[in-house]
C-alpha cells in the first residue's frame, strides 16, 4: 500500500549549542600563523599591543604591524612601518633622518621572510588536528559524554 502524504513527521528535537574547544584552538593557531606571516606579529601582539608594535625605531618593531596600526593607517595616520627622527648634532643644530619602508613594502618583506613557514603551518595545522582527533577519538568521546551529563555547553 502506498504511503499517505498526510502523515506528519515527528518534530525536530533541538540540541543546545555547544562550543567546540578543539575547533577554537585550531582557528586560533591558523589565525596566529597568518598574522605571523603577513604582519610579523603573533596573535596576542597583533590584537593587544598598546604601543602599536612599530612605534620604536628598532628594525624588529618596525617589521611588526598590529591591528592598532592598521586602524591608524586606515583613518589617515601612520602604519608605524616608517618614520622620521631628529638627531642633535654635536656642534649644534640637528638633522632629520627617515627610517623604515612603506606599508606595502613591509608586507612584502614579511611575506618573503615568513611566507613559507606560514603556508606550511596552514597546511600542517588542519592535518594535525584531523589526525589527532582520530587518534584521540575514544578519550574525546568520554570527555564529551561527561560534559553532556554535567550540562556543560562545550565539547572536545
PyMOL commands that set and color helices and strands:
alter all, ss='L'
color gray80, all
select helices_A, chain A and resi 21-39+43-48+59-63+67-74+103-135+137-150
alter helices_A, ss='H'
color red, helices_A
select strands_A, chain A and resi 19-20+82-88+94-100+154-155
alter strands_A, ss='S'
color yellow, strands_A
deselect
rebuild
show_as cartoon
